[in-house]
Amino acid sequence: MQQIANLPFMNLRLGGLSTELTMLTLAVVLGLFHLLIAARANNSQRGIKWNVGARDEPGAPTSKLAGRLERAFRNFTETFAFFAAAVLIATFAGRHNWATVWGVQLYFWGRVVYLPLYALGVPVLRTLVWVAATGGIVLVLVAIFAPSI
């Protein structure tokens, strides 16, 4: 497994960061993208008055696509905190092996694929992609608790 983890395409590193911190940084960018497209889709339909208001009352209903983008963003935020914590713990603990490399990439690329699947309303496959991405977090946790794997 270590030989596979050392392949160049499996070790994407930007700005001198480790693969794990690179994927964490890219996940932050992906989260911001989620936020921006969900906000744009919803705010464009509810109008500027609602957008800058207190939002004490629920906004007007939006399209199915806008609703899906909002739910996809919420789903991303539900898993991102666990991902970020696992990556930071692994980094500070000095854990870097095939499980961390594969885990961070499973999470990131799974979340990239998840967004259009959710936006298009694709059932079942979307859930399988979510399971794979969440499995990436589990792999990082395994590397933390069992560093010799």
PAZAPA-4460 file (N, C-alpha, C; in steps of 0.05 Angstrom, whole numbers, plus 32768, in hexadecimal, padded with zeros to 4 digits):
% residues 149
    n_x    n_y    n_z   ca_x   ca_y   ca_z    c_x    c_y    c_z   seq   type   mol
   8010   7FE8   8000   8000   8000   8000   8011   8019   8000     1      M     A
   8028   8018   800E   8039   8030   800F   8043   8038   7FF4     2      Q     A
   8048   8024   7FE2   8051   802A   7FC7   803B   803A   7FB8     3      Q     A
   8022   8032   7FBB   800C   8040   7FAE   800A   805C   7FB9     4      I     A
   800D   805F   7FD3   800B   807A   7FE0   8021   808C   7FD6     5      A     A
   8037   8082   7FCC   804D   8092   7FC3   804B   809A   7FA6     6      N     A
   8037   8091   7F98   8033   8099   7F7C   802E   80B8   7F7B     7      L     A
   8039   80C5   7F66   8037   80E2   7F65   801A   80EC   7F66     8      P     A
   8007   80DF   7F58   7FEC   80E8   7F58   7FDE   80E4   7F73     9      F     A
   7FEA   80D3   7F84   7FDE   80CE   7F9E   7FEA   80E1   7FB3    10      M     A
   7FFE   80F0   7FAB   800B   8102   7FBE   800A   811F   7FB6    11      N     A
   7FF2   8128   7FAF   7FEE   8144   7FA7   7FF6   8156   7FBF    12      L     A
   800A   8167   7FB9   8013   817A   7FCE   8014   8195   7FC2    13      R     A
   8008   81A8   7FCF   8008   81C4   7FC6   8015   81D6   7FDB    14      L     A
   8024   81E9   7FD2   8030   81FC   7FE4   8042   81F1   7FF9    15      G     A
   804F   81DA   7FF3   8060   81CE   8007   8052   81BF   801D    16      G     A
   8038   81BC   801B   8028   81AE   8030   8029   8190   802B    17      L     A
   8024   8181   8040   8021   8164   803D   8008   815E   802D    18      S     A
   8005   8146   8023   7FED   813E   8015   7FD5   8142   8027    19      T     A
   7FD7   813B   8040   7FC0   813E   8052   7FB8   815B   8055    20      E     A
   7FCB   816D   8059   7FC4   818A   805D   7FBC   8196   8042    21      L     A
   7FC6   818C   802C   7FBD   8196   8012   7FA0   818F   800E    22      T     A
   7F98   8177   8014   7F7C   816F   8011   7F6A   817E   8024    23      M     A
   7F74   8183   803C   7F64   8193   804F   7F60   81B0   8044    24      L     A
   7F75   81BB   8039   7F73   81D6   802E   7F60   81D6   8016    25      T     A
   7F62   81C2   8005   7F4F   81C1   7FEE   7F33   81BC   7FF7    26      L     A
   7F2F   81AE   800D   7F14   81AA   8018   7F09   81C4   8022    27      A     A
   7F19   81D5   802D   7F10   81F0   8036   7F06   81FF   801D    28      V     A
   7F16   81FE   8008   7F0E   820C   7FEF   7EF3   8200   7FE5    29      V     A
   7EF1   81E6   7FE5   7ED8   81D9   7FDD   7EC1   81E2   7FEE    30      L     A
   7EC5   81E4   8008   7EB0   81ED   801A   7EA7   820A   8013    31      G     A
   7EBA   821B   800D   7EB3   8236   8005   7EA3   8236   7FEB    32      L     A
   7EAB   8225   7FD9   7E9C   8222   7FC0   7E80   8219   7FC5    33      F     A
   7E7C   8205   7FD6   7E62   81FC   7FDE   7E51   8214   7FE9    34      H     A
   7E5D   8223   7FFB   7E50   823A   8007   7E47   824E   7FF2    35      L     A
   7E59   8255   7FE0   7E53   826A   7FCC   7E3E   8261   7FB8    36      L     A
   7E3F   8249   7FAF   7E2A   8241   7F9B   7E0F   823D   7FA9    37      I     A
   7E0F   8233   7FC1   7DF5   8230   7FCF   7DE9   824B   7FD5    38      A     A
   7DFA   825E   7FDF   7DF0   8279   7FE5   7DE6   8287   7FCB    39      A     A
   7DF5   8284   7FB6   7DED   8291   7F9D   7DD3   8286   7F93    40      R     A
   7DD0   826C   7F93   7DB7   825F   7F8A   7D9F   8267   7F9B    41      A     A
   7DA3   8268   7FB5   7D8C   826F   7FC6   7D87   828D   7FC7    42      N     A
   7D9B   829D   7FC9   7D97   82BA   7FCC   7D8C   82C6   7FB2    43      N     A
   7D94   82BB   7F9B   7D8A   82C6   7F82   7D6C   82C1   7F7F    44      S     A
   7D62   82AD   7F8C   7D45   82A8   7F8B   7D35   82B6   7FA1    45      Q     A
   7D41   82BB   7FB7   7D33   82C8   7FCD   7D35   82E6   7FCD    46      R     A
   7D48   82F1   7FBF   7D4A   830E   7FBB   7D5C   831B   7FD0    47      G     A
   7D64   8334   7FC9   7D77   8343   7FD9   7D6B   834A   7FF4    48      I     A
   7D52   8350   7FF6   7D46   8357   800F   7D48   8341   8024    49      K     A
   7D43   8328   801B   7D45   8312   802D   7D63   830D   8033    50      W     A
   7D74   8310   801F   7D90   830A   8022   7D9D   831C   8037    51      N     A
   7D96   8335   8038   7DA3   8348   804B   7D93   834B   8064    52      V     A
   7D7C   833E   8066   7D6A   8341   807D   7D72   832F   8094    53      G     A
   7D62   8330   80A9   7D68   8320   80C1   7D62   8302   80BE    54      A     A
   7D52   82FC   80AA   7D4A   82E0   80A4   7D3B   82D3   80BC    55      R     A
   7D2B   82E3   80CA   7D1C   82D8   80E0   7D06   82C5   80D7    56      D     A
   7CFC   82CA   80BF   7CE8   82B9   80B3   7CF5   82A9   809D    57      E     A
   7CEA   8291   8098   7CF6   8281   8082   7CF3   828F   8068    58      P     A
   7D06   828C   8057   7D06   8298   803D   7CF2   828A   802B    59      G     A
   7CED   8297   8014   7CDB   828B   8000   7CE7   8271   7FF7    60      A     A
   7CD6   825E   7FEF   7CE0   8245   7FE5   7CF3   8249   7FCD    61      P     A
   7D06   8238   7FCA   7D19   823A   7FB4   7D16   8221   7FA2    62      T     A
   7D25   8221   7F8D   7D24   820B   7F7A   7D2F   81F1   7F87    63      S     A
   7D2A   81DB   7F7A   7D35   81C2   7F84   7D54   81C3   7F84    64      K     A
   7D5F   81CF   7F6F   7D7C   81D0   7F6D   7D88   81E1   7F84    65      L     A
   7D7C   81F8   7F89   7D86   8209   7F9F   7D84   81FB   7FB9    66      A     A
   7D6E   81ED   7FBE   7D6B   81DD   7FD6   7D80   81C7   7FD9    67      G     A
   7D85   81BA   7FC3   7D9A   81A5   7FC3   7DB5   81B0   7FC9    68      R     A
   7DBC   81C7   7FBD   7DD6   81D3   7FC2   7DD9   81DB   7FDF    69      L     A
   7DC4   81E5   7FEB   7DC4   81ED   8007   7DC8   81D4   8018    70      E     A
   7DBA   81BE   8012   7DBD   81A6   8022   7DD8   8199   801E    71      R     A
   7DE3   819B   8006   7DFE   8190   8001   7E12   81A0   8011    72      A     A
   7E0F   81BA   8013   7E21   81CA   8023   7E1F   81C2   8040    73      F     A
   7E07   81BF   804A   7E03   81B7   8066   7E10   819C   806B    74      R     A
   7E0C   818A   8058   7E18   816F   805B   7E37   8171   805B    75      N     A
   7E42   8182   804B   7E5F   8186   804B   7E69   818F   8066    76      F     A
   7E5B   81A4   8071   7E63   81AF   808B   7E61   819A   80A1    77      T     A
   7E4E   8187   809F   7E4B   8173   80B3   7E63   8160   80B4    78      E     A
   7E6F   815B   809E   7E86   8148   809D   7EA1   8156   809E    79      T     A
   7EA2   816F   8096   7EBC   817D   8094   7ECA   8180   80AE    80      F     A
   7EBC   8186   80C4   7EC8   8189   80DE   7ED7   8170   80E7    81      A     A
   7ECA   8159   80E2   7ED7   813F   80E9   7EF0   813B   80D8    82      F     A
   7EED   8141   80BE   7F04   813E   80AC   7F1B   8150   80B4    83      F     A
   7F15   8169   80B9   7F2B   817C   80C1   7F38   8173   80DB    84      A     A
   7F28   816B   80EF   7F33   8162   8108   7F45   814A   8104    85      A     A
   7F3C   8137   80F5   7F4C   811E   80F0   7F66   8125   80E2    86      A     A
   7F65   8136   80CE   7F7E   813D   80BF   7F91   814C   80D2    87      V     A
   7F87   815F   80E1   7F99   816E   80F3   7FA5   815C   8109    88      L     A
   7F95   814A   8114   7F9F   8137   8128   7FB5   8126   811C    89      I     A
   7FAF   811B   8104   7FC3   810A   80F7   7FDD   8119   80F1    90      A     A
   7FDA   8132   80E9   7FF1   8143   80E3   8001   8148   80FC    91      T     A
   7FF4   8151   8111   8003   8157   812A   800E   813F   8137    92      F     A
   8002   8127   8133   800C   810E   813E   8022   8102   812C    93      A     A
   8027   810E   8116   803C   8104   8104   8033   80EA   80F5    94      G     A
   8019   80E6   80F1   8010   80CF   80E3   800E   80D6   80C5    95      R     A
   801D   80C8   80B5   801C   80CB   8098   8022   80B0   808C    96      H     A
   800E   80A3   8081   8011   8089   8074   7FFC   8086   805F    97      N     A
   7FFB   806F   8053   7FE8   806A   803E   7FCB   8071   8046    98      W     A
   7FC4   806B   805F   7FA9   8070   8069   7FA2   808E   806A    99      A     A
   7FB5   809E   8072   7FAF   80BB   8073   7FAE   80C6   8056   100      T     A
   7FC0   80BD   8045   7FC1   80C7   8029   7FA7   80BF   801B   101      V     A
   7FA0   80A5   801D   7F87   809C   8010   7F6E   80A9   801D   102      W     A
   7F6F   80AA   8037   7F57   80B5   8046   7F51   80D1   803E   103      G     A
   7F65   80E3   803E   7F5F   80FF   8038   7F56   8102   801B   104      V     A
   7F61   80F2   8009   7F58   80F4   7FEE   7F3D   80E8   7FE9   105      Q     A
   7F37   80D2   7FF7   7F1B   80C7   7FF5   7F07   80DC   7FFE   106      L     A
   7F0D   80E9   8014   7EFB   80FE   801E   7EF8   8114   800A   107      Y     A
   7F0E   8120   8002   7F0D   8138   7FF1   7F00   8131   7FD6   108      F     A
   7F09   811D   7FC8   7EFE   8117   7FAD   7EE2   810D   7FAF   109      W     A
   7EDB   80FF   7FC5   7EC0   80F7   7FC9   7EAD   810F   7FCC   110      G     A
   7EB7   8123   7FDB   7EA6   813B   7FDF   7EA4   814B   7FC5   111      R     A
   7EB9   814B   7FB5   7EB7   8158   7F9A   7EA2   814B   7F89   112      V     A
   7EA1   8131   7F89   7E8E   8122   7F78   7E72   8125   7F84   113      V     A
   7E70   8126   7F9F   7E56   8127   7FAD   7E46   813F   7FA5   114      Y     A
   7E53   8156   7FA2   7E45   816F   7F9D   7E33   816D   7F83   115      L     A
   7E3E   8167   7F6C   7E2D   8165   7F55   7E18   814F   7F56   116      P     A
   7E1F   8139   7F63   7E0B   8123   7F66   7DF4   812D   7F77   117      L     A
   7DF9   813C   7F8C   7DE3   8146   7F9C   7DD4   815B   7F8D   118      Y     A
   7DE2   816D   7F7F   7DD5   8183   7F70   7DC2   8177   7F5B   119      A     A
   7DCA   8161   7F4E   7DBA   8155   7F39   7DA5   8142   7F44   120      L     A
   7DA5   813E   7F5F   7D91   812D   7F6B   7D95   810F   7F65   121      G     A
   7DAE   8107   7F62   7DB4   80EA   7F5D   7DB2   80DA   7F77   122      V     A
   7D9F   80C8   7F78   7D9D   80B8   7F91   7DB1   80A1   7F91   123      P     A
   7DB4   8093   7FA6   7DC4   807B   7FAA   7DE2   8080   7FA5   124      V     A
   7DEA   8087   7F8D   7E06   808C   7F87   7E10   80A3   7F99   125      L     A
   7E00   80B7   7F9D   7E08   80CD   7FAF   7E0E   80C3   7FCA   126      R     A
   7DFE   80B1   7FD4   7E02   80A6   7FEF   7E1B   8094   7FF0   127      T     A
   7E20   8085   7FDB   7E39   8075   7FD9   7E52   8087   7FD9   128      L     A
   7E50   809D   7FCB   7E67   80B0   7FCB   7E6A   80BC   7FE7   129      V     A
   7E54   80C2   7FF4   7E56   80CD   8010   7E64   80B8   8022   130      W     A
   7E5C   809F   801F   7E68   808A   802F   7E87   8088   802A   131      V     A
   7E8F   808A   8010   7EAB   8089   800A   7EBA   80A0   8016   132      A     A
   7EAE   80B8   8014   7EBB   80D0   801F   7EBE   80CD   803E   133      A     A
   7EA9   80C4   804A   7EAA   80C0   8067   7EBD   80AA   806F   134      T     A
   7EBF   8096   805E   7ED3   8081   8062   7EF0   808D   8062   135      G     A
   7EF4   80A2   8052   7F0E   80B0   8052   7F15   80BB   806E   136      G     A
   7F01   80C6   807B   7F06   80D0   8097   7F0D   80B8   80A9   137      I     A
   7EFF   80A2   80A6   7F04   808B   80B6   7F21   8081   80B1   138      V     A
   7F2A   8081   8098   7F46   8078   8093   7F5A   808A   80A1   139      L     A
   7F55   80A4   80A2   7F68   80B6   80B0   7F67   80AF   80CE   140      V     A
   7F50   80AA   80D9   7F4E   80A3   80F5   7F5C   8088   80FB   141      L     A
   7F5A   8075   80E9   7F68   805C   80EC   7F86   8061   80ED   142      V     A
   7F90   8072   80DC   7FAD   8079   80DC   7FB5   8086   80F6   143      A     A
   7FA4   8095   8102   7FAA   80A2   811C   7FAC   808D   8132   144      I     A
   7F99   807A   8133   7F98   8066   8149   7FAA   804E   8143   145      F     A
   7FB0   8049   812A   7FC1   8031   8123   7FD6   803A   810F   146      A     A
   7FEA   8049   8119   7FFE   8055   8106   800F   8041   80F7   147      P     A
   8010   8028   8100   8021   8015   80F3   8014   8007   80DB   148      S     A
   7FFB   800E   80D5   7FEE   8000   80BE   7FFB   8007   80A4   149      I     A
***
